């Protein structure tokens, strides 16, 4: 149903909703609140800790003013809460001037800045008039775009709920067996809950439906004709064992087990579709090179896809080092046009046996007639449809995807429901220990002095910030500002700057300078989360560590401790909350990525853990919902039982619609 068919939605509003990814009434009821105002629980600003997200009742005591601080323009007002004053500012929101009136009372919802010795403030809070008693109980807060307001979105969502029929795909007998509530009621409860318990139960019911459809789609896909093997590998087990001896170390038992599973896959009648997951530094690339050898030694072509040029170049260097007898090429966006044409010609002619590259390998004009194996490195950066596009380069190519972000068994059902899974749980013996510490602001200067001494010894350090330019609230460290500050604080140290807005050639040069010792310290964003391997880097400093998920912090920590030297990871905390410190203590006391992922899942819940970026958009339809991870197990159980019921035509149709939508989202 088109949005404009709903009462209250004009063409202009429809465009604003489209900016939120909402183009139909069905999608509008899936625009779930990103937060809720609990109007039954209001706090005083003096009771708030720094970075707390709270609801405040206050009176605006000054007319909204436009202020320029030398860097940016913002709107500012002063507020009073029973004699306690605080300021509120809005960035990139000039419309606020027309919506706030001095002397009126409002409800402000947002993050408080309450640093010691400074006037309390709020940045970019959502706000509602307090009077007239229109808002009561638990009020949903939605993402906004354009001229949309909370009032407008709430009204439009309520209208959509009256017209959209939310029907479950789960067979009726299973709904009855497991006492599943109405899906339509769940949608209504998520948008207008009477209690938070009701909201949580509704969120779980909707998540169950989505996971059931996704898992059913994967089940139908796995049973398709595409699983038939198209290539016959002639490489023998003894040949693979001989190749493994080329590495300067003996493979661990986990690596050997993964190589054996891949070998058995390639020798079986079914096409391989396998995930290789393991902790940072566990040696997944060596296993992947063994697979590439199996393809090349059998007379076929192989491709290695990486998410960044840095990682693609490292893969290419390893191929040249360990597989020098096979012609290889590197194809990325930075490859000169003339060289690109020659590589594509040689690939199509079968002259190149191994191709390493980035998304450039996915282009339609890249052909490889005897492509039997596709390796997709750092799978969490790609979606289902993208790796499918790589596999489609050849009729029935085997696919091996790798992930350096260990995930619990629960989540592997969703992330990789269409894949078999191999896990490497131990690290190579030569890897050094990494000590993790949570650093308070009073120890910051001591930490910098320590790093200065370590650099003099020839060691190197990463400084990681969550943002390139900081956030509008001023609570997040800015990588560009930090770069300037550190150069002044440690003038004897050679710093380099790296972030995602730099051109690929610039990034490659900076990484090379750091790797080769022309720079001592790298000030960067999470662009180094994958693909940067510098054995002499022994220190990792992460600013605003509480803003990262534990698995991502563990991934960043894995950039150090890659050589024989003892390494250190310093987590700088910008929040005094007990929850933040409890989460970081989990990382401090654990080095096992699988255990960390399990704990991250327990602390954050399935919805938060599986952000859209992490999941490759697999759960875009349940973004913002919070639900227990047990929902995923229940969905798997239901999908298994549904497969044994009678007529599956309706379920197949709905499940494949879900899968097609998933592919469309990822490819766009």
DAJOHU-V656575 format. One line per field, one symbol per residue. ss: DSSP state (@ for helix, = for strand, . for the rest). A space follows every 50 residues. Layout:
ss->???
//
This chain:
ss->.=@@@.....@@@@@@@@.....=@@@@......====......@@@... ..========....====....=========..========....@@@@. ....=========.......===..====.@@@....====........@ @@@@@@@@@@@@@........@@@@@@.....@@@@@@@@@....@@@@@ @@@@@@@@@@@@@@@@@@@@@@..@@@=........@@@@@@@@...... ..@@@@@@@@@@@@@@@..=..======.....@@@@@@@@@@@@@@... =====...@@@@@@@@@@@@@@.....====.....@@@@@@@@@@@@.. ...====.@@@@........======..@@@..@@@@@@@@......=== ===.....@@@@@@@....=====.........======.@@@@@@@@@@ @@@@@@...=====..=..........=@@@@@@@@@@@.....====.. ...@@@@@@@@@@@@@....====.@@@........======..@@@..@ @@@@@@@.........======.....@@@@@@@@@@@....@@@@@@@@ @@@@@@@@@..@@@@....@@@.......@@@@@@@@@@@@@......@@ @@@@@@@@@@@@@@@@@.
//
